[in-house]
Amino acid sequence: MARVGLVGFACGVILLYSLAVLPPLHWLMSATLILFVAILLVRPPLFRAVAVLLAGGIVGLAWATMQADGRQQSVLPPALEGQELDVSGYLCDVPSGGSFGSVRFGFCVTQWHLPEGGNTYPSDELPDQLRLAWYGDEVTNTPGHRMTLTVVLKRPHGAVNPKGFRYESWLYRKGFGATGTVRELSRADHLECPLRCRYHRWRGELVDAASDRLSDARHFPLITSLMMGYRGHMQPEHWDVLKATGTIHLVAISGLHLGLIAAGAGFLCRRLLLCLPERQVSPATLRVLVFLVVASASVGYALVAGFSVPTRRALIMVIIAGWVLVGARQTGVFTGLLAALVLVLLSDSFSPLDQGFWLSFGAVTVLVMLFALRVGRAGWLAGLCLAQMAVFAGLWPILSSLGQPQPVIGLVANLFAIPWVSLVVMPLLALGAFTLVFLPAGDALVIGVLDGVFGVLWQGLSWLASVDAVLTAPGPFQIVGVSLVVLMALLVPFGGFRKASTCVVSLWIAMVVFRGNEMGQPNETVTHPEIWVWDVGQGLSVMLREQDQVLVYDTGPAL
């Protein structure tokens, strides 16, 4: 029943983001009380399970509603838009370069200095995080940490994009209650610096120090991305290659990176403890000590990487996985996965707004299902290939629903990149970080080694990105059907079924290759003519739709 309730809680949190308005909290509280009474009175197990599931769902919906309501309340009041306001606080991320020579950063407000007559707003109704841009000749990436600013703000606003990046949704997800520009800036080192402020100051100093010492490296942006999760030095050509090869996850500190750090720390700790006499360390104590070392190493790396939302999500999943291993056979892997899901939603109820939430839990679920049925049956090479095929097939419907195409070349790119990053890049990166800390004279050696291993990675990805192997976009039913067939072929332990599945998938691929665009879906019919205009600030495209006909007007780049 506890598992049923946890499943209901997760479904309730996720359900909120399919609703147009927030449900009234008093209705949810009343429904929860009614369901708890039903749980106590109902005797049949099936009806009790349904009541527990519904009660968990409503509790999850109420939790997410409370969090969303609080965030919606802490938005800049309309009356303060366009005014020059003074605010005091500290940087809550590392400043990065923006357009037109600007510097952009997040600012955590500790005090609002409102003009006379503006003190009628309670402090909890004013935003505590601002997204600011600083323009001018005196702009620098190191403006100070604690500051008093004169700013001009506006409420969060951004273009509506049905499929791609939505700036306003991103601002809401990050908790920014206003955006604006900096008119005046002055350091305010006398301001109190709480624990969160000290953490951001420490990480900012760490990023600056590492950037200064590694700036001579050819692959400096990639090195800082994987070493400390700072992607401010990444250029558009980097993102183009990573997107074309489906390897953006390599530079977003996620379960892969934390899992590698945890695995390396656990391996070293276990080897050292096994060197002790047998009677000094029992098997149970050995598992607990290894878990503590793994958890400490994971938390340390997460803090270095900025403790962002994806990093915190991955940290919870790694710690839960370690807890499952410590419990040996007493806890099932799916129970651990469910616990990780609930803890992620408890710690951050806005997680379902992230594409990474769906991709990470989707990938882990597929891998758990795959290897739970194949324990001890596959070597490392076969296991790697099976894992990549399973993740590719399992995430394809998710990516399609999120409006992201699944590059065919991504399967090959990940088969190359993930082992290289796991077995070569991350161990040398960790060793290089320790060398920078304890051997200041070793910068040249570290840069040479890291440039070598990152050079191999980048050359391979760049070559794969240049390969023209784009799959004709199939329809949703084809995507789901092919994904199910592939997953069933990998999971069902029957040789005949696998052979039949292989034939079906091969036939489908052959039809896609030889029929080309004929496999594409027909245009959706619209009842009324539509005009769509895309204006990205540097170009304009127009699409006209009438019935099932589509006309696209795009002048292309200026010559």
PAGU-707715 format. One line per 4 residues: their letters; for each residue z, x, y of C-alpha. Coordinates in Angstrom, 3 decimals. Layout:
<sites>
a	Z X Y ~ ... $
</sites>
This chain:
<sites>
marv	0.000 0.000 0.000 ~ 0.679 2.900 2.349 ~ -2.869 4.183 1.843 ~ -4.257 0.694 2.464 $
glvg	-2.310 0.485 5.708 ~ -3.567 3.907 6.829 ~ -7.156 2.872 6.108 ~ -6.610 -0.263 8.185 $
facg	-5.125 1.778 11.048 ~ -8.152 4.095 11.140 ~ -10.557 1.148 11.059 ~ -8.660 -0.542 13.891 $
vill	-8.866 2.493 16.176 ~ -12.587 2.878 15.495 ~ -13.197 -0.877 15.964 ~ -12.102 -0.741 19.606 $
ysla	-15.201 1.211 20.635 ~ -17.513 -1.548 19.435 ~ -15.877 -4.108 21.742 ~ -17.163 -4.921 25.227 $
vlpp	-13.686 -5.442 26.737 ~ -10.165 -4.387 25.848 ~ -8.319 -7.065 23.850 ~ -5.045 -8.357 25.404 $
lhwl	-2.101 -6.390 24.073 ~ 0.187 -9.439 23.790 ~ -2.319 -11.091 21.446 ~ -2.383 -7.993 19.257 $
msat	1.413 -7.797 19.188 ~ 1.687 -11.451 18.186 ~ -0.888 -11.029 15.418 ~ 0.955 -7.962 14.129 $
lilf	4.249 -9.860 13.864 ~ 2.556 -12.711 12.013 ~ 0.972 -10.320 9.516 ~ 4.245 -8.477 8.914 $
vail	5.905 -11.795 8.108 ~ 3.010 -12.577 5.741 ~ 3.489 -9.215 3.999 ~ 7.134 -10.060 3.344 $
lvrp	6.396 -13.576 2.081 ~ 3.161 -13.146 0.107 ~ 3.621 -12.278 -3.578 ~ 0.140 -11.803 -5.125 $
plfr	-0.825 -8.093 -4.861 ~ -4.359 -8.823 -3.672 ~ -3.247 -11.028 -0.763 ~ -0.504 -8.565 0.143 $
avav	-3.048 -5.709 0.202 ~ -5.290 -7.765 2.502 ~ -2.328 -8.494 4.795 ~ -1.377 -4.796 4.877 $
llag	-4.978 -3.830 5.654 ~ -5.197 -6.356 8.511 ~ -1.778 -5.358 9.869 ~ -2.758 -1.684 9.861 $
givg	-6.044 -2.547 11.567 ~ -4.346 -4.498 14.347 ~ -1.756 -1.738 14.862 ~ -4.596 0.788 15.153 $
lawa	-6.478 -1.489 17.550 ~ -3.334 -1.913 19.667 ~ -2.723 1.854 19.739 ~ -6.258 2.600 20.868 $
tmqa	-6.122 -0.231 23.427 ~ -2.932 1.155 24.986 ~ -4.495 4.614 25.313 ~ -7.762 3.261 26.722 $
dgrq	-5.967 1.001 29.200 ~ -3.897 3.922 30.492 ~ -6.998 6.030 30.987 ~ -8.848 3.251 32.802 $
qsvl	-5.901 2.803 35.148 ~ -5.827 6.479 36.183 ~ -9.150 6.409 38.028 ~ -9.585 7.156 41.730 $
ppal	-9.054 3.983 43.812 ~ -12.257 2.882 45.599 ~ -10.546 3.101 49.012 ~ -10.118 6.878 48.635 $
egqe	-13.775 7.607 47.878 ~ -15.565 9.771 50.425 ~ -12.389 10.819 52.250 ~ -11.171 14.382 52.653 $
ldvs	-8.018 14.610 50.547 ~ -5.577 17.440 49.860 ~ -4.438 18.024 46.285 ~ -2.292 20.693 44.661 $
gylc	-2.469 21.822 41.059 ~ -3.974 24.376 38.722 ~ -7.158 25.149 36.828 ~ -7.247 23.414 33.451 $
dvps	-10.328 25.173 32.125 ~ -12.293 28.367 32.691 ~ -14.652 28.103 35.724 ~ -18.356 28.332 34.917 $
ggsf	-21.524 28.623 36.972 ~ -23.405 25.479 37.980 ~ -26.572 24.553 39.801 ~ -27.424 25.913 43.263 $
gsvr	-24.984 28.789 42.939 ~ -21.950 26.533 42.519 ~ -18.870 27.020 40.371 ~ -17.593 24.059 38.359 $
fgfc	-14.121 23.643 36.912 ~ -11.551 21.129 35.806 ~ -8.503 20.787 38.048 ~ -5.150 19.388 36.915 $
vtqw	-3.395 17.696 39.831 ~ 0.357 18.090 40.166 ~ 0.654 16.537 43.655 ~ -1.489 14.338 45.889 $
hlpe	-1.155 14.821 49.667 ~ -2.497 11.477 50.825 ~ -3.073 10.668 54.508 ~ -0.800 8.266 56.353 $
ggnt	-1.122 4.815 54.943 ~ -2.423 6.088 51.622 ~ 0.940 6.500 49.929 ~ 0.824 2.945 48.622 $
ypsd	-0.732 4.120 45.364 ~ 1.739 4.887 42.565 ~ 1.344 8.373 41.117 ~ 0.498 7.008 37.656 $
elpd	-2.515 5.163 39.125 ~ -4.038 8.333 40.581 ~ -6.066 10.649 38.348 ~ -4.364 13.771 37.083 $
qlrl	-7.626 15.547 36.207 ~ -10.604 16.142 38.500 ~ -14.037 17.579 37.807 ~ -14.939 19.665 40.849 $
awyg	-17.861 21.712 42.128 ~ -17.432 24.487 44.696 ~ -20.380 25.457 46.891 ~ -20.734 28.082 49.590 $
devt	-21.082 31.784 50.289 ~ -17.464 32.534 49.343 ~ -17.809 31.008 45.863 ~ -16.354 33.113 43.025 $
ntpg	-15.596 32.537 39.360 ~ -11.996 33.658 39.943 ~ -10.728 31.431 42.771 ~ -7.120 31.691 41.611 $
hrmt	-5.096 29.602 39.217 ~ -2.654 27.525 41.277 ~ -4.300 26.175 44.396 ~ -4.212 23.609 47.169 $
ltvv	-7.663 22.107 47.736 ~ -9.322 19.910 50.285 ~ -11.755 17.775 48.313 ~ -14.111 14.839 48.734 $
lkrp	-14.037 12.644 45.638 ~ -15.801 9.702 44.057 ~ -15.113 7.611 41.008 ~ -16.637 8.808 37.713 $
hgav	-20.302 7.852 37.643 ~ -23.335 9.010 35.711 ~ -26.757 7.955 34.525 ~ -26.914 5.576 31.539 $
npkg	-28.723 7.164 28.621 ~ -28.929 5.014 25.460 ~ -29.560 7.929 23.087 ~ -28.903 11.261 24.777 $
frye	-26.115 12.730 26.847 ~ -24.155 10.243 28.971 ~ -22.326 12.026 31.760 ~ -20.025 9.134 32.616 $
swly	-18.970 8.756 28.987 ~ -18.314 12.491 28.857 ~ -16.092 12.285 31.950 ~ -14.154 9.384 30.440 $
rkgf	-13.795 11.203 27.139 ~ -12.439 14.319 28.849 ~ -9.979 12.330 30.968 ~ -11.493 13.090 34.391 $
gatg	-10.526 10.316 36.796 ~ -12.769 11.510 39.635 ~ -15.480 14.005 40.487 ~ -16.123 15.735 43.767 $
tvre	-16.678 18.861 45.804 ~ -14.305 21.424 47.261 ~ -14.320 21.719 51.050 ~ -11.436 24.171 51.456 $
lsra	-9.501 26.263 48.968 ~ -6.282 28.218 49.265 ~ -4.105 29.890 46.687 ~ -0.695 28.332 46.093 $
dhle	1.177 30.729 43.845 ~ 4.476 29.164 44.913 ~ 3.701 25.976 42.979 ~ 5.584 25.372 39.772 $
cplr	3.598 26.332 36.659 ~ 4.586 24.265 33.595 ~ 3.816 25.240 30.011 ~ 0.294 23.789 30.061 $
cryh	-0.427 25.623 33.318 ~ 0.774 28.930 31.847 ~ -1.402 28.411 28.785 ~ -4.539 27.819 30.846 $
rwrg	-3.723 30.849 33.006 ~ -3.265 33.013 29.918 ~ -6.543 31.875 28.373 ~ -8.420 32.317 31.626 $
elvd	-7.158 35.884 31.900 ~ -8.096 36.463 28.255 ~ -11.656 35.203 28.787 ~ -12.047 37.315 31.930 $
aasd	-10.768 40.446 30.207 ~ -12.985 39.979 27.152 ~ -15.997 39.177 29.339 ~ -15.518 42.383 31.343 $
rlsd	-15.198 44.550 28.242 ~ -18.043 42.976 26.264 ~ -20.511 42.340 29.105 ~ -22.721 45.259 28.007 $
arhf	-23.463 43.653 24.645 ~ -26.969 42.249 24.157 ~ -25.602 39.145 22.463 ~ -22.627 38.816 24.795 $
plit	-22.887 34.974 25.134 ~ -22.853 34.473 21.358 ~ -19.979 36.916 20.888 ~ -17.720 35.174 23.419 $
slmm	-18.674 31.766 21.985 ~ -17.494 32.623 18.491 ~ -14.654 34.951 19.455 ~ -12.849 32.639 21.889 $
gyrg	-14.815 29.401 22.104 ~ -16.083 30.052 25.649 ~ -19.718 28.951 26.035 ~ -20.038 29.379 29.796 $
hmqp	-22.346 32.386 29.357 ~ -24.797 30.561 27.087 ~ -28.307 30.176 28.511 ~ -30.829 27.331 27.940 $
ehwd	-32.851 29.498 25.515 ~ -29.768 29.858 23.318 ~ -29.291 26.097 23.140 ~ -33.007 25.555 22.430 $
vlka	-32.931 27.815 19.376 ~ -29.655 26.401 18.072 ~ -30.878 22.822 18.493 ~ -34.228 23.547 16.827 $
tgti	-32.474 25.050 13.796 ~ -29.604 22.560 13.567 ~ -27.001 25.304 14.024 ~ -25.233 24.237 17.222 $
hlva	-22.081 23.846 15.148 ~ -21.947 27.641 14.808 ~ -20.924 28.078 18.469 ~ -18.548 25.090 18.586 $
isgl	-15.185 26.188 17.211 ~ -14.781 23.738 14.360 ~ -13.637 23.474 10.770 ~ -16.020 26.232 9.668 $
hlgl	-14.479 28.857 11.957 ~ -10.869 27.781 11.539 ~ -11.408 27.481 7.796 ~ -12.731 31.047 7.652 $
iaag	-9.789 32.368 9.688 ~ -7.377 30.420 7.475 ~ -9.064 31.618 4.283 ~ -9.013 35.236 5.442 $
agfl	-5.360 35.082 6.495 ~ -4.383 33.356 3.249 ~ -6.294 35.871 1.129 ~ -4.673 38.874 2.818 $
crrl	-1.199 37.340 2.714 ~ -1.492 36.435 -0.965 ~ -2.731 39.910 -1.884 ~ 0.176 41.526 -0.075 $
llcl	2.757 39.207 -1.656 ~ 1.332 39.794 -5.133 ~ 2.091 43.476 -4.694 ~ 5.809 42.621 -4.783 $
perq	7.720 42.433 -8.080 ~ 7.295 39.077 -9.858 ~ 10.946 38.063 -9.694 ~ 11.175 38.472 -5.935 $
vspa	8.616 35.786 -5.106 ~ 8.269 32.621 -7.193 ~ 4.921 30.774 -7.342 ~ 6.292 27.937 -5.203 $
tlrv	7.628 30.351 -2.588 ~ 4.320 32.221 -2.650 ~ 2.401 29.037 -1.855 ~ 4.779 28.127 0.988 $
lvfl	4.577 31.593 2.552 ~ 0.793 31.607 2.326 ~ 0.673 28.162 3.922 ~ 2.891 29.298 6.821 $
vvas	0.692 32.342 7.435 ~ -2.469 30.220 7.252 ~ -1.040 27.638 9.658 ~ 0.112 30.337 12.108 $
asvg	-3.259 32.104 12.059 ~ -5.100 28.801 12.566 ~ -2.885 27.761 15.482 ~ -3.300 31.181 17.091 $
yalv	-7.085 31.081 16.840 ~ -7.151 27.477 18.121 ~ -5.151 28.540 21.187 ~ -7.509 31.447 21.853 $
agfs	-10.485 29.084 21.487 ~ -9.170 26.758 24.192 ~ -7.412 24.131 22.033 ~ -10.260 21.716 22.786 $
vptr	-10.636 18.351 21.082 ~ -12.926 19.605 18.255 ~ -10.618 22.588 17.745 ~ -7.523 20.392 17.510 $
rali	-9.330 18.106 15.070 ~ -10.317 21.065 12.905 ~ -6.776 22.481 13.122 ~ -5.281 19.234 11.812 $
mvii	-7.768 19.169 8.937 ~ -7.084 22.814 8.014 ~ -3.307 22.330 8.063 ~ -3.578 19.156 5.964 $
agwv	-5.817 21.019 3.497 ~ -3.192 23.781 3.283 ~ -0.492 21.179 2.723 ~ -2.522 19.673 -0.138 $
lvga	-2.901 23.118 -1.726 ~ 0.825 23.811 -1.357 ~ 1.545 20.549 -3.147 ~ -0.756 21.714 -5.994 $
rqtg	-1.611 18.634 -8.081 ~ 1.001 16.352 -6.536 ~ -1.362 15.181 -3.768 ~ -4.963 14.122 -4.126 $
vftg	-7.658 15.529 -1.897 ~ -8.700 12.085 -0.683 ~ -5.103 11.340 0.317 ~ -5.128 14.552 2.331 $
llaa	-8.438 13.590 3.948 ~ -7.049 10.163 4.856 ~ -3.908 11.767 6.304 ~ -6.038 14.111 8.402 $
lvlv	-8.102 11.169 9.692 ~ -5.008 9.200 10.711 ~ -3.344 12.208 12.371 ~ -6.512 12.928 14.347 $
llsd	-6.670 9.323 15.568 ~ -2.952 9.322 16.365 ~ -3.171 12.536 18.363 ~ -6.379 11.495 20.124 $
sfsp	-7.457 7.869 19.896 ~ -10.670 8.705 21.809 ~ -11.989 10.858 18.945 ~ -14.522 8.233 17.747 $
ldqg	-16.393 8.765 21.020 ~ -17.251 12.297 19.862 ~ -20.280 12.876 17.695 ~ -18.379 15.786 16.170 $
fwls	-15.761 13.361 14.832 ~ -18.328 11.571 12.697 ~ -20.132 14.734 11.672 ~ -17.016 16.694 10.712 $
fgav	-15.380 13.935 8.677 ~ -18.743 12.997 7.177 ~ -19.396 16.574 6.086 ~ -15.881 17.064 4.689 $
tvlv	-16.045 13.778 2.789 ~ -19.373 14.736 1.209 ~ -18.083 18.187 0.247 ~ -14.860 16.782 -1.205 $
mlfa	-16.822 14.289 -3.296 ~ -19.227 17.005 -4.424 ~ -16.770 19.666 -5.505 ~ -14.145 17.263 -6.844 $
lrvg	-16.705 16.341 -9.500 ~ -17.973 19.892 -10.042 ~ -14.823 22.022 -10.223 ~ -15.623 25.222 -12.064 $
ragw	-19.204 24.185 -12.815 ~ -21.111 26.117 -10.176 ~ -21.216 29.730 -9.071 ~ -21.003 30.725 -5.438 $
lagl	-24.769 30.743 -4.874 ~ -25.344 27.419 -6.626 ~ -22.309 25.983 -4.832 ~ -23.689 27.078 -1.467 $
claq	-27.078 25.473 -2.130 ~ -25.502 22.280 -3.449 ~ -23.180 22.062 -0.440 ~ -26.042 22.490 2.026 $
mavf	-28.200 19.869 0.313 ~ -25.288 17.427 0.135 ~ -24.323 17.892 3.787 ~ -27.968 17.674 4.884 $
aglw	-28.448 14.385 3.012 ~ -25.038 12.962 3.905 ~ -25.280 13.640 7.630 ~ -28.878 12.532 8.036 $
pils	-28.031 8.807 8.453 ~ -25.171 9.692 10.826 ~ -27.393 11.883 12.980 ~ -30.090 9.228 12.979 $
slgq	-27.640 6.554 14.152 ~ -26.488 8.923 16.920 ~ -30.074 9.368 18.115 ~ -30.396 12.983 16.953 $
pqpv	-33.270 14.059 14.704 ~ -32.433 16.119 11.646 ~ -34.640 19.236 11.766 ~ -36.077 20.030 8.352 $
iglv	-35.853 23.735 9.109 ~ -32.113 23.227 9.608 ~ -31.571 23.197 5.840 ~ -33.074 26.680 5.507 $
anlf	-31.428 27.925 8.712 ~ -27.962 26.890 7.545 ~ -28.522 28.404 4.096 ~ -29.062 31.697 5.932 $
aipw	-26.672 31.366 8.881 ~ -23.529 29.973 7.266 ~ -23.140 32.737 4.617 ~ -23.970 35.405 7.211 $
vslv	-21.422 34.023 9.679 ~ -18.830 33.447 6.951 ~ -19.099 36.742 5.081 ~ -20.181 39.158 7.829 $
vmpl	-19.876 37.882 11.395 ~ -16.417 36.277 11.384 ~ -14.599 39.117 9.521 ~ -16.155 41.726 11.832 $
lalg	-15.445 39.528 14.844 ~ -11.771 39.286 13.897 ~ -11.632 43.036 13.250 ~ -13.368 43.668 16.583 $
aftl	-10.851 41.478 18.423 ~ -7.935 43.437 16.938 ~ -9.689 46.676 17.873 ~ -10.070 45.542 21.483 $
vflp	-6.364 44.701 21.631 ~ -4.921 47.812 19.954 ~ -7.621 50.422 20.662 ~ -8.868 50.137 24.272 $
agda	-11.181 53.137 23.801 ~ -13.098 51.390 21.020 ~ -15.206 49.082 23.211 ~ -18.483 50.913 22.551 $
lvig	-17.930 50.862 18.780 ~ -17.082 47.148 18.786 ~ -20.118 46.299 20.936 ~ -22.454 48.288 18.696 $
vldg	-21.217 46.693 15.470 ~ -21.179 43.139 16.842 ~ -24.605 43.533 18.426 ~ -25.936 44.613 15.056 $
vfgv	-24.616 41.640 13.069 ~ -25.376 39.105 15.806 ~ -28.841 40.615 16.179 ~ -29.623 39.846 12.537 $
lwqg	-28.329 36.288 12.984 ~ -30.254 35.668 16.182 ~ -33.512 37.190 14.970 ~ -33.420 34.981 11.898 $
lswl	-32.650 31.814 13.870 ~ -35.288 32.616 16.501 ~ -37.942 33.084 13.841 ~ -36.978 29.854 12.089 $
asvd	-37.005 27.990 15.411 ~ -40.597 29.052 15.943 ~ -41.702 27.584 12.594 ~ -43.487 24.266 13.116 $
avlt	-41.874 22.119 10.416 ~ -40.942 18.830 12.050 ~ -40.503 15.842 9.761 ~ -42.275 12.659 10.797 $
apgp	-39.545 10.285 11.931 ~ -38.888 7.826 9.076 ~ -37.269 4.434 9.466 ~ -33.557 3.789 8.987 $
fqiv	-34.002 2.255 5.532 ~ -35.995 5.282 4.372 ~ -33.328 7.651 5.714 ~ -30.472 5.780 4.043 $
gvsl	-32.425 5.390 0.799 ~ -33.387 9.053 0.502 ~ -29.859 10.178 1.431 ~ -28.310 7.927 -1.211 $
vvlm	-30.735 9.129 -3.868 ~ -30.027 12.793 -3.078 ~ -26.246 12.285 -2.997 ~ -26.274 10.343 -6.251 $
allv	-28.363 13.059 -7.862 ~ -25.764 15.635 -6.820 ~ -22.689 13.572 -7.691 ~ -23.633 11.659 -10.858 $
pfgg	-23.222 13.986 -13.874 ~ -26.284 12.806 -15.829 ~ -29.259 15.118 -16.283 ~ -31.794 12.315 -16.668 $
frka	-30.668 10.646 -13.454 ~ -30.983 13.928 -11.564 ~ -34.513 14.507 -12.848 ~ -35.566 10.993 -11.875 $
stcv	-33.982 11.412 -8.411 ~ -35.762 14.724 -7.947 ~ -39.102 13.087 -8.750 ~ -38.453 10.227 -6.302 $
vslw	-37.494 12.565 -3.451 ~ -40.411 14.909 -4.172 ~ -42.836 11.978 -4.129 ~ -41.412 10.766 -0.820 $
iamv	-41.693 14.250 0.745 ~ -45.280 14.524 -0.465 ~ -46.116 11.161 1.118 ~ -44.565 12.297 4.403 $
vfrg	-46.486 15.577 4.372 ~ -49.871 14.168 3.420 ~ -49.767 10.850 5.241 ~ -48.193 12.317 8.379 $
nemg	-47.785 9.808 11.165 ~ -48.800 6.911 8.920 ~ -45.250 7.025 7.567 ~ -43.870 6.328 11.039 $
qpne	-42.291 3.002 11.828 ~ -44.348 0.438 13.813 ~ -43.302 -0.147 17.383 ~ -40.602 -2.731 17.855 $
tvth	-41.918 -5.955 19.383 ~ -40.381 -7.029 22.704 ~ -40.463 -10.594 24.015 ~ -40.740 -9.618 27.689 $
peiw	-42.481 -6.627 29.283 ~ -40.183 -3.683 29.932 ~ -40.402 -0.662 32.216 ~ -38.211 2.375 31.496 $
vwdv	-37.935 5.161 34.067 ~ -36.416 8.566 33.302 ~ -35.583 10.606 36.388 ~ -33.826 13.884 35.566 $
gqgl	-33.992 15.245 39.103 ~ -36.830 17.662 38.376 ~ -39.412 15.328 36.898 ~ -40.219 11.698 36.219 $
svml	-41.471 9.773 33.184 ~ -42.278 6.066 32.896 ~ -42.671 3.959 29.760 ~ -44.259 0.495 29.773 $
reqd	-43.703 -1.820 26.780 ~ -45.434 -5.127 26.089 ~ -45.158 -6.817 22.690 ~ -45.733 -3.937 20.235 $
qvlv	-47.742 -1.748 22.636 ~ -46.267 1.312 24.371 ~ -47.686 3.276 27.300 ~ -45.997 6.528 28.408 $
ydtg	-46.768 8.132 31.762 ~ -45.601 11.740 32.158 ~ -47.347 14.187 34.460 ~ -45.780 17.200 32.768 $
pal	-44.673 20.392 34.540 ~ -46.222 21.291 37.885 ~ -48.934 23.981 37.700 $
</sites>
